[in-house]
């Protein structure tokens, strides 16, 4: 007979986005007791639809998550809509305290807490984020095709973004803003692709909340645009991971901070897994869902081996006791 501590669940998942729910679904199908705690602040909430997700292209993010929660609950999983205030390692597992003071416990924990998009300090950007202020051509390029698209350069990556979005429109303007002066090679690339270059610092964007009208420069000039591309800093939501001993690292591409895992989502701390944007800053919804599935398989395998070790110990003890009778 196994002798595990009296934890409420096999696996506790923090974060009810694509990664967390995908993991919970797989674990439920593996007959594991699983709870998902979700604070209800999805990164993609402003977006009108999820894209590049086969059979679900264009589905509103909230609807995709609603369907996901239903599927998880259909396999016996529990979804708790609450904020996690703290997390801790305890003997044999983990506990978390949620907003109403309740304490949940599990043998393993999976962090699917996502990330925060930190936008450049330009008035008006945040109000249009996810609709007319964009960062990913694969998420939003189709929706702004053939329109006037501005690119706000805050580093050398601005040229790369402009060249990317040129695939979707011939009307691209690169606003140099706070980026350094371009090289001759970069200037030649822009000219060859017909991308307009505007120097000077951007002071604000003008729009009505849904539509973007113009980019305003410090010299007072106004440049009409239908969409503006920015390069956010991706900051993984890691406060709770740090509480259980996980180190947060700067991303090697210089785009933010993240948590490093092995290919199956395991962190260096035993019993702790991570999946989705908290570990893959550039991951889209479909790849985050795949991350969750992969982590769930590894979690289930880890639990199976723990249970097998306990069963072998019990088997050996029973044989020893039988031999001395």
Secondary structure, DSSP 4 states (H G I P E B T S, - for coil): -------SEEEEEE--SHHHHHHHHHHHHTT--EEEEE-S--TTTT-S-B-S-TT-TTB-HHHHHHHHHHHHHHTT-EEEES-EEEEEEETTEEEEEETTS-EEEEEEEEE---EEEE--S-BTTGGGBTTTEE--HHHHTGGGTTS-EEEE-SSTHHHHHHHHHTTT-S-EEEE-TTSPPPPHHHHHHHHHTT-EEE-S-EEEEEE-SSSEEEEEETTS-EEE-SEEE---EEEE--HHHHHTTPPPEE-TTSSEEE----TTSB-SSTTEEE-GGGT-TT--HHHHHHHHHHHHHHHHHHHHHHHHHHHHHHHHHHHHHHHT-
